[in-house]
Amino acid sequence: MSKIEIAKNAFVYPMPVVVLGTVVAGRPNFMAVGWVSRVNFNPPMIAVALGKPHYTNGGIKKSGAFTVNVPGMDLLEKVDYSGLVSGRNVDKSELFTVVRGPETGAPMIEECPVCMECKLAHLVDLPTNELCIGEIVSAYAEEGCCTGGSPDIEKIKPFTLTMPDNRYWAVGAEAGKAWGAGKRLMK
């Protein structure tokens, strides 16, 4: 093999950056998260992996709800800050403009172009993390960030995370059509 061996604690490159919202101790709390993925089509579900010591975990367990908010590049500094400090020590409830999800009351971020409100469906206990799987019960997008009624990545301007170098990256140009780019190779 022509590859060099790297640490087995490798990551998929890149990872989307989102802001998780939930209520903890009666107030909105937000946390930057890079370990997030859609995990089921119907009902729509999304999973976020959170380190066990995080303050946010208790709020998700108690309320049974959380939000996944997709920030644009303009929010990079606030998003990073929301991951640097713990709600245990710092009140992050006024960091963003809070809008309550109509289904669960979980806090969504007005400034984020895309917001998903989730009911906790499963909590998977892992050695160092808890995997929170939520059913998406409502989803919203800024009209100006949509094309043809669907979110448009060029208008949202999301950013990604790479690890272990711990860097944020802007999303680049379209590379091809999914479920189409490889059709030429079909026999």
C-alpha positions as CSV (number, residue, x, y, z in Angstrom):
1,M,0.0,0.0,0.0
2,S,1.3,3.5,-0.9
3,K,-0.3,5.2,2.2
4,I,1.4,6.0,5.5
5,E,-0.1,4.7,8.7
6,I,-1.8,7.4,10.8
7,A,-3.4,7.3,14.3
8,K,-6.4,4.9,14.4
9,N,-8.4,7.7,16.0
10,A,-9.0,9.1,12.4
11,F,-11.9,11.2,11.4
12,V,-14.1,11.5,8.3
13,Y,-13.2,14.7,6.5
14,P,-14.7,17.2,6.8
15,M,-17.4,17.2,9.4
16,P,-20.3,19.7,9.4
17,V,-20.4,22.2,12.2
18,V,-23.7,22.8,13.9
19,V,-24.9,24.4,17.1
20,L,-26.9,22.2,19.4
21,G,-29.6,23.9,21.5
22,T,-31.5,22.6,24.5
23,V,-32.8,23.8,27.8
24,V,-30.6,23.3,30.9
25,A,-31.6,24.5,34.3
26,G,-34.5,26.5,32.9
27,R,-32.6,28.5,30.3
28,P,-31.4,28.0,26.7
29,N,-28.0,26.5,26.3
30,F,-25.9,26.1,23.1
31,M,-23.0,24.0,22.2
32,A,-20.9,23.8,19.0
33,V,-20.9,20.2,17.6
34,G,-18.9,18.6,14.8
35,W,-19.9,15.0,15.3
36,V,-23.3,15.0,13.6
37,S,-25.1,13.0,10.9
38,R,-28.5,12.1,9.5
39,V,-29.1,8.5,10.5
40,N,-32.6,7.6,9.3
41,F,-34.8,8.5,6.4
42,N,-38.4,7.9,7.6
43,P,-39.0,9.1,10.2
44,P,-36.2,11.6,9.7
45,M,-33.5,11.2,12.4
46,I,-30.2,12.9,13.1
47,A,-27.5,11.9,15.6
48,V,-25.0,14.0,17.6
49,A,-22.2,12.5,19.6
50,L,-21.5,14.4,22.8
51,G,-18.7,13.8,25.4
52,K,-20.2,12.5,28.6
53,P,-19.0,15.3,30.8
54,H,-20.8,18.0,28.8
55,Y,-23.4,20.2,30.6
56,T,-25.7,20.0,27.6
57,N,-26.3,16.3,27.9
58,G,-28.3,16.6,31.1
59,G,-30.6,19.1,29.5
60,I,-31.3,16.8,26.6
61,K,-32.1,13.9,28.9
62,K,-34.4,16.0,31.1
63,S,-36.3,17.8,28.4
64,G,-36.2,15.0,25.8
65,A,-35.6,17.6,23.1
66,F,-32.8,19.5,21.3
67,T,-32.3,21.5,18.1
68,V,-29.7,21.3,15.4
69,N,-28.9,24.7,14.0
70,V,-26.7,25.1,10.9
71,P,-24.7,28.4,11.1
72,G,-23.3,30.4,8.2
73,M,-19.7,31.6,8.1
74,D,-20.9,34.9,9.6
75,L,-21.4,33.1,12.9
76,L,-18.1,31.3,13.1
77,E,-16.8,33.4,16.1
78,K,-19.9,32.9,18.2
79,V,-20.2,29.2,17.3
80,D,-16.6,28.6,18.3
81,Y,-17.2,30.5,21.5
82,S,-20.3,28.3,22.3
83,G,-18.0,25.3,22.2
84,L,-15.1,26.9,24.2
85,V,-17.2,27.7,27.3
86,S,-19.5,25.5,29.3
87,G,-23.1,26.5,30.2
88,R,-22.2,25.2,33.6
89,N,-20.0,28.4,34.1
90,V,-21.3,30.8,31.4
91,D,-24.8,31.8,30.5
92,K,-25.0,31.4,26.8
93,S,-28.8,32.0,26.6
94,E,-28.2,35.5,25.1
95,L,-25.4,34.6,22.7
96,F,-28.0,34.2,19.9
97,T,-31.5,35.3,19.3
98,V,-33.6,32.4,20.7
99,V,-36.8,31.2,19.0
100,R,-38.6,28.3,20.7
101,G,-39.5,25.2,18.6
102,P,-43.2,24.9,18.3
103,E,-43.3,21.1,18.9
104,T,-40.9,20.8,21.9
105,G,-40.0,24.3,23.1
106,A,-36.3,23.6,22.5
107,P,-34.3,26.7,21.6
108,M,-33.5,27.4,18.0
109,I,-31.2,30.1,16.7
110,E,-32.8,32.9,14.6
111,E,-29.5,33.8,13.0
112,C,-28.9,30.3,11.7
113,P,-30.1,29.7,8.1
114,V,-31.3,26.2,8.9
115,C,-32.8,24.9,12.2
116,M,-34.1,21.4,13.0
117,E,-36.2,20.7,16.1
118,C,-35.8,17.2,17.5
119,K,-37.4,14.9,20.0
120,L,-34.9,12.6,21.7
121,A,-35.6,9.1,20.2
122,H,-32.6,7.1,21.5
123,L,-29.6,7.7,23.8
124,V,-26.7,5.3,23.1
125,D,-24.1,5.0,25.8
126,L,-20.6,4.7,24.4
127,P,-17.3,4.4,26.3
128,T,-16.6,8.2,26.3
129,N,-19.6,9.7,24.5
130,E,-23.4,9.7,24.4
131,L,-25.0,9.4,21.0
132,C,-28.2,11.4,21.0
133,I,-30.5,10.3,18.2
134,G,-33.3,12.7,17.6
135,E,-36.4,12.5,15.4
136,I,-36.6,15.7,13.4
137,V,-40.2,16.9,14.2
138,S,-39.9,20.3,12.4
139,A,-37.3,22.0,10.2
140,Y,-37.0,25.6,9.0
141,A,-34.8,27.5,6.6
142,E,-34.5,31.2,5.8
143,E,-36.3,31.8,2.5
144,G,-33.2,33.8,1.2
145,C,-31.1,30.7,1.7
146,C,-33.3,28.5,-0.4
147,T,-33.5,27.8,-4.1
148,G,-36.7,26.2,-5.3
149,G,-38.0,25.8,-1.7
150,S,-34.9,23.8,-0.6
151,P,-31.9,24.9,1.4
152,D,-29.0,26.0,-0.9
153,I,-25.5,25.3,0.4
154,E,-24.0,28.3,-1.5
155,K,-26.5,30.7,0.1
156,I,-26.2,29.1,3.6
157,K,-22.4,29.3,3.6
158,P,-21.9,26.6,6.2
159,F,-18.5,25.6,7.5
160,T,-16.9,22.4,8.4
161,L,-14.4,21.0,10.9
162,T,-11.3,18.8,10.4
163,M,-9.7,16.9,13.2
164,P,-7.1,16.3,14.6
165,D,-5.8,19.6,13.2
166,N,-8.9,21.4,14.7
167,R,-9.6,23.8,11.8
168,Y,-12.7,25.3,10.3
169,W,-13.1,25.3,6.5
170,A,-15.5,27.1,4.2
171,V,-17.5,24.9,1.9
172,G,-16.2,25.0,-1.7
173,A,-17.7,24.7,-5.2
174,E,-20.0,21.9,-6.4
175,A,-18.0,18.9,-7.4
176,G,-20.7,16.8,-9.2
177,K,-24.3,15.5,-9.2
178,A,-25.0,12.9,-6.5
179,W,-26.5,9.7,-7.9
180,G,-25.5,10.9,-11.4
181,A,-21.7,11.5,-11.6
182,G,-21.0,7.8,-11.8
183,K,-23.7,6.8,-14.3
184,R,-21.2,6.8,-17.2
185,L,-19.5,3.8,-15.5
186,M,-22.7,1.8,-15.3
187,K,-23.0,-1.1,-17.8
